[in-house]
Amino acid sequence: MPDLLASAHDGSSLAVVAPASAAPIGAPALSWRDGEILRDGVAHRILAGSIHYFRVHPDLWEDRLRRLAAMGANTVDTYVAWNFHERVEGDIRFDGWRDVERFIRLAGEVGLDVFLRPSPYICAEWSNGGIPFWVSGRVAALRTSDADFLAAVDAWYDELIPRLVPLQASHGGPIVAIQVENEYGSFGSDAAYLAHLSEGLRRRGMVEMLTTADGITPDMIAHGSVPGAMTTFTFGTGVPVAAALRREGEALMCSELWGGWFDHWGERHHVRSADSMGGTVRELLDEGGSVSLYMAHGGTNFGLWNGANHDEMLQPTVTSYDSDAPIGEDGTLGEKFHALRALFAPFHSGELPPVPPQPRRQRAASTALEPVASLLDVVRATPAVGEPSPRPLTFEQLGAEDGLVAYEAEVSFPEDATLTVDGLHDRAVVFLDDRRLGVLERDGQTTLALPVEGGGGWLRLLVESLGRINYGPYTGEGKGIMGGVMIGRRFVNGWTHRAIPQTAPDLVGAGGDDGAAVASFDIAEPLDAWLAFPDGSKGMVWLNGFLLGRYWSVGPQETLYAPAPLWREGRNEVVVLDTDGLGSRVEIRERPSFGETEEFIGS
């Protein structure tokens, strides 16, 4: 399987040997007693903001961390995304973009503490909630004490945790707190699983303050808490409720204060005003609480890492994770940044770092998209995976992480026949020989008419995973065709599968209305840019071989962030693979467009 991120950073692709754990050289940095967080016996406030290293190009980590420090934060919080590091079972990577140790060390050099959230599940609107697809493809009960799940978690922790132990404050590093699990009280009730995680962290050498995080209901707190870990809360508003739910002796902390919100395709762009966000932060601080703003800098769901929610229907998350954050997707500092800087400044004994300048951007430009291959050309150029099977196989059975898989079978059918896909996850473009018949969607049309006169030919369904569910009871759900394909009442048998690579198509041909197209820009200086595809339909975009993400005409997102490190002086190539209808041009825009907005406060 190609590594989408290998070309994005100069880090070595060689295996990295985990450092040996050393005995602690000091006491844990933080503790809690009598309703306060203490640092060296003195009352302390955690003033944090979330930045996810996996959503920010590594050449920009330091810039974003310095902007966070200038906002007045004293701590950065980040998840560790398991599936980002172990895309293939047993091939665990900590190089290049995956060098989480480097991110943590950079935070310390900038002067920030680190609140680390390494649990196997992270939610985070990230594919599969951070759990590798190969785990969810074979484990019946995720996030429980199921033996197979614990064995996979333990193998991962045996590689991850020894790297983090020397980075704790007790060893002179910046890690001061570690989260055991994430919003477990809204998912399950397996106390043995939580205890296994907590004890596993301690047994492997993590000595700093442990926490959990849950929503503000008694039931969530009861089922998400674990002895020895301080309970923290997640909310958009609700300081009085959280204060009332705080357990005896524990400090009040909101570990996710939702100052903005993420977006789904087909919805409006969610925003929250600076006054609304600032009011809740001020209320929490006045109550004596600590805070981590989610997100301080949202970053980007590069590649196909976006997750999805499910609320009576699939709700795939867009490529941008801007989340209306104080530090924008390209580092822009907005009104919320300055509001938080003013709120946090009184908690510092000295002056805050100076406000960094706004990022520079490329000038607007436009260039033509030249079609080079039809969608069927791309499919036919892809080799088959494995042997033919009687029924269609799922992505998990094929070892396909995400993206596109072509399902092919030879069929015959009578007059007035219909085609039905049972368990489509998530979207399929249907062809009969060279004829495009239509599009099927899991929550929409799953049946279409075959040519009325009857006949036969090669049936091809190009199935796309729109994002693996990251929250709720459907987390870990499979992708592809989960049931079968029927003509009338009978199953279609004899399937061949082709997993379309997540690398840019490099075919050269006449092209067509759909498929692959290429454009180029000559750039004098590599700077940030926003790419737009104003008359494109639904596609994936590569810049100089790196998969930026998806665009989709249903909105709301209209531009894709293309950070400066992905550009080069001189000629730059943009490749598009559009399943529904190629546009005629690509534009560089100087500002992002996230679509029509609506005020929204998460709950």
Buried (B, 14 or more C-beta within 10 A) or exposed (E): EEBBBBBBBEBEEEEBEBEEBEEBEEEBBBBBEEBBBBBEEEEBBBBBBBBBBBBBBBBBBBBBBBBBBBBBBBBBBBBBBBBBBBBEEEEBBBBBBBBBBBBBBBBBEBEBBBBBBBBBBBBBBBBBBBBBBBBBBEBEBBBBBBEEBBEBBBBBBEBBBBBBBBBBBBBEBBBBBBBBBBBBBBBBEBBEBBBBBBEBBEEBBBBBBBBBBBBBBEEBBEBBBBEEBBBBBBBBBBBEBBBEBBEEEBBBBBBBBBBBBBBBBEBBBBBBBBEBBBBBBBBBBEBBBBBBBBBBBBBBBBBBBBBBBBEEEBBBBBBBBBBBBBBBBBBBBBEBBBBBBEBBEEEEEEEBBEEBEEBEBBEEBEBEBEBBBBBBBBBBBBEEBEEEBEBBBBBBBBBBBBBBBBBBBEBEBEEEBEBBBEBBBBBBBBBBEEEBBEBBBBEEEBEBEBBEEEBEBBBBBBBBBBBBBBBBEEBBBBBBBBBBBBBEEEEBBEBBBBBBBBBBBEBEBEBBEBBBBBBBBEBEEBBBBBBBBBEBBBBBBBBBBBBBBBBBBBBBBBBBBBBBBBBEEEEBBBBBBBBBBBBBBBBBBEEBBBBEEEEBBBE
